Each structure stands twice: as structure tokens, then as C-alpha cells.
Amino acid sequence: MKIEWDAVKGDWVQISQIVLSPSKRAPQVPESTKKVPLILKAKGFLNNNANYGDTVTITTIIDRTLSGKLITINPGFNHSYGKPPHDLIRVGKELRRILKCHLLI
């Protein structure tokens, strides 16, 4: 019988690991924060074949070995710094105009 795996050894994956349970959270954190666990998410290369939800071990880009629940296969980088401030968008164009004027004189 052939076993079908969601991810195979060497795949780029993301894991989730509970670092602190709610009962272990620091007393000074806000009440809403105390109610949830502190979760680590990390990306790396899978060390063994696995399925979603399995506890797996990965090796990160910096050669750390971490264990956690397999949550994503081939994760992307979807961070954002938000919308650019309108004034900053105009700065580049205005600076080019000023430099062009001064270089031509």
C-alpha cells in the first residue's frame, strides 16, 4: 500500500508551535493576551514526509532545528508595511524635479 503524503522531506513548509500556554503568560500582559497561548510560526525545510497537522521537525535557513505542527506547505512571504503615506509618494518626483533643475543650471 502506497502512502500519499501532503509534504515530503525537503519541502519548504511552515510550522506552528505553542511557546507559552495561557497559564504561563506574564502577569503584566493585557487580559486579552493572557487568554491565548504565545505561538511561534517558523519556516524551514521538512526533515521527514508528513501530512497537514502532523508534528514535524524542520531545519530553518539558519540551520536551527524546530518542531511543531505542520500548517503550510510552500508558504509565501505576505507581510506588509501598510499603505504608503501620500506625502512620501510625491517626495521622489519632487526631488527629481529639483535635482534636474539644479543640474541644468
C-alpha positions as CSV (number, residue, x, y, z in Angstrom):
1,M,0.0,0.0,0.0
2,K,1.4,3.4,-1.1
3,I,1.1,6.2,1.4
4,E,0.3,9.6,0.0
5,W,2.0,12.5,1.8
6,D,0.9,16.1,1.7
7,A,4.6,17.2,2.0
8,V,7.8,15.3,1.5
9,K,11.2,15.6,3.1
10,G,13.0,18.8,1.8
11,D,9.8,20.7,1.1
12,W,9.6,24.4,2.2
13,V,7.0,24.4,5.0
14,Q,5.7,26.5,7.9
15,I,5.1,25.1,11.4
16,S,3.2,26.4,14.5
17,Q,4.4,25.8,18.0
18,I,2.9,26.8,21.3
19,V,5.7,28.6,23.2
20,L,3.7,29.6,26.3
21,S,0.2,28.4,27.4
22,P,-2.2,31.0,28.7
23,S,-1.4,30.0,32.3
24,K,2.3,30.7,31.7
25,R,1.9,34.2,30.2
26,A,3.5,37.1,32.1
27,P,1.2,38.8,34.6
28,Q,1.7,42.3,33.2
29,V,0.3,41.5,29.7
30,P,-3.2,42.7,28.8
31,E,-6.2,40.4,29.8
32,S,-7.0,39.7,26.2
33,T,-3.4,38.5,25.7
34,K,-3.4,36.3,28.8
35,K,-6.3,34.3,27.4
36,V,-4.4,33.0,24.4
37,P,-1.2,31.0,24.0
38,L,2.0,32.6,22.7
39,I,2.5,30.9,19.3
40,L,5.7,30.7,17.3
41,K,5.4,30.3,13.5
42,A,8.6,29.3,11.6
43,K,9.5,28.3,8.1
44,G,12.1,25.8,7.0
45,F,12.8,22.6,5.2
46,L,10.8,19.5,6.3
47,N,13.0,16.7,7.7
48,N,10.5,13.8,7.1
49,N,7.4,13.2,5.0
50,A,4.3,14.5,6.7
51,N,0.6,15.5,6.4
52,Y,-1.1,18.7,7.5
53,G,-1.5,18.8,11.2
54,D,1.3,16.3,11.9
55,T,4.0,17.2,14.5
56,V,7.1,17.6,12.4
57,T,10.7,18.8,12.5
58,I,12.2,21.4,10.2
59,T,15.6,22.9,9.6
60,T,15.5,26.6,9.1
61,I,17.6,28.7,6.7
62,I,20.0,29.5,9.6
63,D,20.3,25.7,10.4
64,R,18.1,25.7,13.5
65,T,16.0,22.6,14.1
66,L,12.5,23.2,15.3
67,S,9.4,21.1,15.9
68,G,5.8,22.0,15.6
69,K,2.5,21.3,13.8
70,L,2.7,21.4,10.0
71,I,0.4,24.3,8.9
72,T,1.5,25.4,5.4
73,I,3.3,23.8,2.5
74,N,5.4,26.1,0.3
75,P,4.5,29.3,2.3
76,G,5.0,32.7,0.8
77,F,6.0,35.9,2.3
78,N,2.9,38.1,2.7
79,H,4.0,40.8,5.1
80,S,3.1,44.5,4.5
81,Y,4.2,47.8,5.9
82,G,0.8,49.2,5.2
83,K,-0.2,51.9,2.7
84,P,2.5,54.4,1.8
85,P,1.9,57.9,3.2
86,H,0.6,60.1,0.4
87,D,3.2,62.8,1.0
88,L,6.1,60.4,0.7
89,I,4.9,59.2,-2.7
90,R,5.3,62.7,-4.0
91,V,8.7,63.3,-2.5
92,G,10.6,61.2,-5.0
93,K,9.1,63.0,-8.0
94,E,9.6,66.4,-6.4
95,L,13.2,65.7,-5.6
96,R,13.9,64.5,-9.1
97,R,12.4,67.8,-10.4
98,I,14.5,69.9,-8.1
99,L,17.7,68.0,-8.9
100,K,17.0,68.2,-12.6
101,C,16.6,71.9,-12.4
102,H,19.8,72.4,-10.5
103,L,21.8,70.2,-12.7
104,L,20.7,72.0,-15.8
105,I,21.8,75.4,-14.5
